[in-house]
């Protein structure tokens, strides 16, 4: 499969089977993540494998697991990330590049994925003993899609490039309605 075919085929799986992911496939995912670009190649990503008991703990931090048996909590070490002279810390960008690389690696190997950014961070930090200098970015859950797995009905509705791409400046940009509260998830304490 070409990269374009992988990108076109991939969707967020919301129904995983209970078939375990082979260790070789996990190793390949991690290796591809290791090859991802990072700011100044400082490789500040810190990955926590979620399987078995760890996956059960993760279920206590989010509503969004969809039966996945495996996952990777993608974090970065804020002290190990390159920071620009104007204060931009590359950690979340680096972690996101690692996450995307691993997501496409999983797809290439016949696994489904979903990225989870909605979790109760204080509970996550407590259960997984995450120190203050490690910053969780998102969890990549992966596994074999279940029998009813299918793309979300809106999956193929993509905005035209004219709405998202601008050349040379943003003078033609039209403000979008503020959606910050639209899908905010409230976790009980």
LINZIUR-V484219 format. One record per pair of residues at least 6 apart in sequence whose C-alpha atoms are under 7 Angstrom apart, sorted by sequence separation. I is the first residue (numbers start at 1). J is the second residue. D is the distance in whole Angstrom. If there is no record, write none. Layout:
i: (I & I)
j: (J & J)
d: (D & D)
This chain:
i: (59 & 83 & 106 & 82 & 83 & 81 & 82 & 81 & 81 & 103 & 78 & 55 & 55 & 76 & 76 & 51 & 51 & 76 & 50 & 51 & 75 & 50 & 74 & 117 & 49 & 50 & 116 & 117 & 49 & 115 & 116 & 48 & 49 & 115 & 116 & 47 & 48 & 74 & 115 & 47 & 48 & 114 & 115 & 47 & 113 & 114 & 46 & 47 & 113 & 114 & 46 & 113 & 45 & 46 & 112 & 113 & 45 & 46 & 111 & 112 & 44 & 45 & 111 & 112 & 44 & 111 & 112 & 111 & 44 & 44 & 42 & 42 & 42 & 99 & 40 & 39 & 92 & 44 & 20 & 45 & 16 & 17 & 45 & 15 & 16 & 18 & 39 & 14 & 15 & 16 & 64 & 79 & 39 & 78 & 38 & 62 & 77 & 78 & 62 & 77 & 78 & 61 & 62 & 76 & 77 & 61 & 75 & 76 & 37 & 75 & 76 & 36 & 75 & 36 & 61 & 74 & 75 & 61 & 74 & 74 & 33 & 36 & 73 & 74 & 33 & 73 & 72 & 73 & 120 & 33 & 71 & 72 & 32 & 33 & 71 & 72 & 32 & 57 & 71 & 70 & 71 & 30 & 70 & 29 & 32 & 68 & 70 & 68 & 69 & 68 & 29 & 29 & 10 & 6 & 13 & 13 & 6 & 12 & 13 & 6 & 12 & 21 & 19 & 16 & 17 & 16 & 17 & 16 & 17 & 15 & 16 & 15 & 13 & 15 & 15 & 14 & 13 & 13 & 12 & 11)
j: (65 & 89 & 112 & 89 & 90 & 89 & 90 & 90 & 91 & 113 & 91 & 69 & 70 & 91 & 92 & 69 & 70 & 95 & 70 & 71 & 95 & 71 & 95 & 138 & 71 & 72 & 138 & 139 & 72 & 138 & 139 & 72 & 73 & 139 & 140 & 72 & 73 & 99 & 140 & 73 & 74 & 140 & 141 & 74 & 140 & 141 & 74 & 75 & 141 & 142 & 75 & 142 & 75 & 76 & 142 & 143 & 76 & 77 & 142 & 143 & 76 & 77 & 143 & 144 & 77 & 144 & 145 & 145 & 80 & 81 & 80 & 81 & 82 & 140 & 82 & 82 & 137 & 91 & 69 & 94 & 66 & 67 & 95 & 66 & 67 & 69 & 90 & 66 & 67 & 68 & 116 & 133 & 94 & 133 & 94 & 118 & 133 & 134 & 119 & 134 & 135 & 119 & 120 & 134 & 135 & 120 & 134 & 135 & 97 & 135 & 136 & 97 & 136 & 98 & 123 & 136 & 137 & 124 & 137 & 138 & 98 & 101 & 138 & 139 & 99 & 139 & 139 & 140 & 187 & 101 & 139 & 140 & 101 & 102 & 140 & 141 & 102 & 127 & 141 & 141 & 142 & 102 & 142 & 102 & 105 & 141 & 143 & 142 & 143 & 143 & 105 & 106 & 107 & 104 & 112 & 113 & 107 & 113 & 114 & 108 & 114 & 143 & 144 & 143 & 144 & 144 & 145 & 145 & 146 & 145 & 146 & 146 & 145 & 148 & 149 & 149 & 149 & 150 & 151 & 151)
d: (7 & 4 & 7 & 6 & 6 & 6 & 6 & 6 & 5 & 6 & 6 & 7 & 7 & 6 & 7 & 6 & 5 & 6 & 6 & 7 & 6 & 5 & 6 & 5 & 6 & 6 & 6 & 7 & 5 & 7 & 5 & 5 & 6 & 6 & 6 & 6 & 5 & 7 & 5 & 6 & 7 & 6 & 6 & 5 & 7 & 5 & 6 & 6 & 6 & 7 & 5 & 4 & 6 & 5 & 5 & 7 & 4 & 7 & 6 & 5 & 5 & 6 & 5 & 6 & 5 & 5 & 6 & 7 & 5 & 5 & 7 & 6 & 7 & 7 & 7 & 6 & 7 & 7 & 7 & 7 & 6 & 7 & 5 & 5 & 5 & 7 & 6 & 5 & 6 & 5 & 7 & 7 & 7 & 6 & 5 & 6 & 6 & 6 & 5 & 5 & 7 & 5 & 6 & 6 & 6 & 5 & 6 & 5 & 7 & 5 & 7 & 6 & 4 & 5 & 6 & 6 & 5 & 6 & 6 & 6 & 5 & 6 & 6 & 6 & 7 & 4 & 6 & 6 & 6 & 6 & 7 & 5 & 6 & 5 & 5 & 6 & 6 & 7 & 4 & 6 & 6 & 7 & 6 & 5 & 7 & 6 & 6 & 6 & 7 & 6 & 5 & 6 & 6 & 7 & 6 & 6 & 7 & 6 & 6 & 6 & 5 & 6 & 7 & 6 & 6 & 6 & 6 & 4 & 4 & 6 & 4 & 5 & 7 & 7 & 5 & 6 & 6 & 7 & 7 & 6)
